[in-house]
Amino acid sequence: MPYALVCHQLETRSERRQCSDLVLKNIIRKNLQYPPDAADYEGVVFVSLIIRKDGSRGEARIRRGGPASINQEALRLAELFPSFHPGSFMRHPADVELNIPIRFPQQ
């Protein structure tokens, strides 16, 4: 699995994964902005993101979404995600698809 570059100093895969999850959650928490026309929406939007062999992010897309303005906000948040250390297959860098849930809690 790919992990956020800021987590590279951790020794185990488990620690790197937990760190990466925390990085993404913090970005979402600090930057989430409800669109005015969807202020009463509550739910989860799933964003699919390809992490390429070189660690760069591919284009994000909505896997399962909500209203159009909420989907746009989820895609905006995905653009804020950091670079990643690439995933690997048989010890070679590989493209990996991440499915990230973005929760929109009731305001």
Secondary structure, 3 states (H helix, E strand, C coil): CCEEHHHCCCCCHHHHHHHHHHHHHHHHHHHCCCCHHHCCCCEEEEEEEEECCCCCECCCEEEECCCHHHHHHHHHHHHCCCCEECEEECCEEECEEEEEEEEECCC
